[in-house]
């Protein structure tokens, strides 16, 4: 049994940096405002997974990681000569699962456009 969404656990993703080599650095930030311990906090997306462990009330944790964006050459190899990289690339909301008082919760982060 999983309950969706919790306004008391904030899960945010943001762009930290982007270089000219099609590499971006993304930061995930999790903040526990539930008034209690949350456990087994796991964040995941298509390109990264991180086990944050447990959070005391008021605790904030973050992790940053690199994601390599496809090059025009690799895109053409996979999808044909007409393939192009769009002006904006969207990272959908990553998901976050955790336990509070033995109950499973799930929430999502914001959507990130690069």
Number of C-alpha atoms within 10 A of each C-alpha: 6 11 11 11 14 14 10 13 22 19 24 18 22 17 14 13 12 16 8 6 10 12 15 17 15 18 15 19 16 21 18 21 19 17 10 13 16 24 19 16 19 17 22 15 15 10 11 11 14 15 12 17 12 17 21 15 16 14 12 15 14 13 12 15 14 15 14 12 15 13 14 14 13 12 16 15 11 10 10 11 11 7 14 13 13 7 7 9 11 10 15 15 18 22 17 25 21 22 17 14 9 9 12 16 19 18 19 22 20 15 13 17 12 12
